[in-house]
């Protein structure tokens, strides 16, 4: 998968992303960290990160906080015709939502 952008909320709570980091995971294992923690008060964060995984985690190390973001852009590529796995969902950690 490839992470492209994180869209911050502009109507409230925009500062909650400060210090958070993005990670690509496969199950419980971390595949890659996607750059340094978010450190500016931007509405859109450009992220260039690639890795093989099924989960994107947005987390703040050592802190338990509420997360308020608008969107994370995640792109993937097909696995080919020989892969018969039925579950093609990507899990976005934090809000426990599943996207297909």
N, C-alpha and C positions, 0 to 999 in steps of 0.2 A: 504494500500500500504506500501511497505518497500523501503526506500531509502538506497542504498548501497555505491555508490561512485560518486564523482564529478571529472571529468577529466578536468584538466586545459589545456589551450593551451600552447604549448611549443615553437611555432614559433614566437609569439609576444604577447604583452599585458598581460602576465601572472600575473602581479601585480594587475590587476583590480579586482580580486576576494577577495583581502585582506579586511577584515572588513565586508564581506557579510555574511548573514545568510540564512539558508534554513528553509522553513516552509511547512507543509502540510495544505492544506485548503480544505474546502467543500464550494463551492460557494464563497461568500464574507467573510465567517467566518474562522478564524484560528483554526485549530484542535490541532496542536502541533508545537513547535519550535524544530528544530533538532540540538541541541547542541549549543556551543558557536560560535561566528563569526569565519570565516576562518581567520587564523592569520599567517600562514607560507607560504612560497613561494614554495609550492609543486606542482608536476605535477598531483598527484592523492590524493584526500582527501577521507579517509575512513569515512563513515557516517553510523551509526546504528540508524535508526529512523523508527518508525512504527506509523500508524494512519489510520483512515477511512477518505478518502477524494477523490477528483477528480482533485486536482490542486497542483502543486509544485511551490513554489515561492522562487526565489533567489533574495534577496534584501539587500540594504545597508541603514539602518535606518537613516533618516535625510539627505541623500545624493542622488542626481540625477547623475548617472554615466552610462557610456557605459559598458555593460557586454560582456565579451568575454570568453566563455568557450567552451570546445570541446563536452562534453557529461555529462548527469546526468543519472545514472542507477536507474530506478524505476521498482519495481516488484509489481505485484498484485495477488490476489487469486480470483478464481471464486466465484460468489455469489450463485450458485445453480440453479437448473432447474426451480424453481418457480418464479424467477425474470424475468420479461418481458421487462425491460428497454432496449431500443435499443442503446443508446449512451454509449459506453464503452470507450470513449476517456479520456485521462488524459491531462490536460492543463499544459504546462510549462510556467509560467509567466516570463515576462521579454522580451522574444523575440516573444511572442504571437503566438507560434507555437503549433499545436495540433498533438499529436501522438496517434496512435491506436495500 
